[in-house]
Amino acid sequence: MPNGKKNSTAPTPLPRPTGSHPSSQSKRSSESFPKPRAHGLHRPRENRRLRAMLRPTLIALAAAFALSPFASAQRDKLPASELTPAQHEQLQRDKLIIGAKDYKQIFEPYLKLGKAPESIRFITSDAALAAYHALFEDSFRELELRRATRLRVDLEGLYNACKPFSSQKKKPVYPSTLIQHILGPAMVILGTPATTENFSESLLPEINRQVALIRDAEVLECPPWLDYSEDDRFFRIDYRRCEPVSFYADDDALADYHRAVRWLQLVPMRATNDAELAAWANMVRVSNTWKWYNERGNPEFITSFTSLSIFAGPIADRTIIVNNSDIRSACHPSSDIVKNKVQPATLRLDRLREILLQDARQNPPRSAINDENRIEPQANHSPLSDIRFRVMPTHALPDAEIISSCLKDNMRPNGLTVAAFLGSAFAHERMPKIKDDPDGAEWASWCKRARQITLSQGGEPRSLYADYIDVLRALNAPPVKEAPAFMGSLPWQRKTCQTQLASWAQIRHTYTLQAKLSVMRITGVGDLRPPPPGFVEPNLAFWREYVRFVERTIALLEQHGVFTPLENENADTSESLEYKPGFGGGSERVQNRWNKLATLSRQLETILAKQLDEIELTKSERATLVQFGYTLANAMGYFHSSTEEKPRDNAPRWAEVAHDPNVDESLGVATGRARALFVLYPWRGRELLCTGAVLSYYEEWALTKRLTDKMWKEKLDGPYAPPPPDWLAPILAK
């Protein structure tokens, strides 16, 4: 019995918890034993004698605790208890394995570890990226809410400015027929009354029909007022893309905002068509001459259409926002003098086309992504037929450029294609092969063109998406010499590839409305000191990029007012503006979550540097690792213990990234629920079983059906769920 007390009812002392600081042990020891003599030379000898006396006792106590019913119950609750003997053998062979059990949120496996002394955490890049995506999507939703509150005002301002001057004040005046057809459905969806005060009576039935088609989101059709009978009889607008998905589907106001924006992104205006070119020129003229400020001093109209470039990347479409002064001048009607008489002002379309062609030769588009259902143009087609305009733009993403290049080459790209572009040698060896490209020259040219999209142009800063690409590329950095051997293994390459693609699926989920769619055309005996409470995934390049990425995101969100409480911008305007979307109301909390994530990322970068140099962690650093799951949950929006115990089941996310109209199939990429990652981490002659977490990744070419997150989760839980990719199978628990 301890201390020789045979009938003592005091519990058996437990070994010192893993998270305790060595200094605390020294303090307790000095209180329990006689103080050493004052002469400093004798103190080290007595300390060594003391450690020698204590070591057998501590080892015995640890063994007793490990065999106790309490410890057994604790082990049964830990994530590692799910592993079977065969899976333990697989773990021993590969040094890592992804468990079979699903967790609703990625922080759950860390919370399951709690503060158990025998638990060792493995802080994964997956967890850091998942926290970033959860927080960024909440922030991006706040940003879109702000854009939604002003879009109707901007569209009505654009529409009214396009009306011709009339001296008859009582008689309604309307813009051209085509402008009514294009802007009308979006305005009605956002709340503009479909009455003769706003639209021509003869056009109202067709405007209302288009509104119904947009809301139903079921058909492919070429509207009768877009005459493609000669240009391309196969052209269709895919109304199915108007179905709200991602976070837009969870709020009625954002859903209508999605429908309106998508519609204005889908309707093309051709430079070869007189009516369409004239309509575009009229919108260009008014958008570049009218000062679009309201009495509150809000940004001008142009900002409403282009402000997302700093987040998503360069605009991929020609829109009504034009920087070329020659084009802007050509869009203004001019008066002719014939026989000393001034003729009515007319728009010289032939002159405008000449300037457009000249500009296209001098400033070719940075992206060649096709997002229309139309036939491939003939080799000898007129360059003018490539010039098409949209009211609202989409943005060119480098991964979409890669996918589009594959589709043009009649390939079926998949996630491995994107991972290969991100620098994964593992993915490049296994991606779909390019025809007639034995030396890889074609692939290299595609990658070069895609990387050009990430470069800054015209003095503008790089987009946040370009920084994001750098973060994912850093996951492929060669292991530093101090890293464990398994970091260079094939199983780890598989894990890294899943990390990249799960993160990519999440960011495409957030940017679903802005991104341009690509359309076809434990063993051993060693040091007996207690191990640290966790290890950080040893990739210095990744953590450096991640810290910088988080800090730049915070700066951009603050610059765009996301952390400023959202007010109803329509409150002081006309009562007819009834469109009032729901407001986030959590700006301050979102900012606090970002600050928490930034602090955590910097702490992890410091801990990793010490980990690789085998420097002892401070007490606060050990606490950071122990509390990692809770801090991660807070950053992802979980603030109460009751919420942490029952997290929302919203990790499954789905996004469409490519479409093949020839067979009406689309490539959907998605994340599933989180799973535990088990790693045998080498530490001072031992291999320690560590538990981390990863998100699962899925992809599937299937008949086109845009899925909301709810629909994807139902499919994932149903009998027809797609299996994980074949290349991932070797590291999944069998």
Helices and strands as residue ranges (DSSP letters): G 2-4, H 22-32, H 42-67, H 69-77, G 79-82, H 85-94, E 96-103, H 108-113, E 121-123, H 125-161, H 177-189, H 204-216, E 220-221, E 237-238, G 239-242, G 246-250, H 252-266, E 269-270, H 274-287, H 301-306, H 309-312, H 325-330, E 337-338, E 341-342, H 349-362, G 383-386, E 388-389, H 398-408, H 415-421, H 425-430, H 441-452, H 464-474, G 485-488, H 490-510, E 518-519, E 534-536, H 540-559, H 587-613, H 619-626, H 628-635, H 641-645, E 653-660, E 665-683, E 686-703, H 709-717, G 726-731
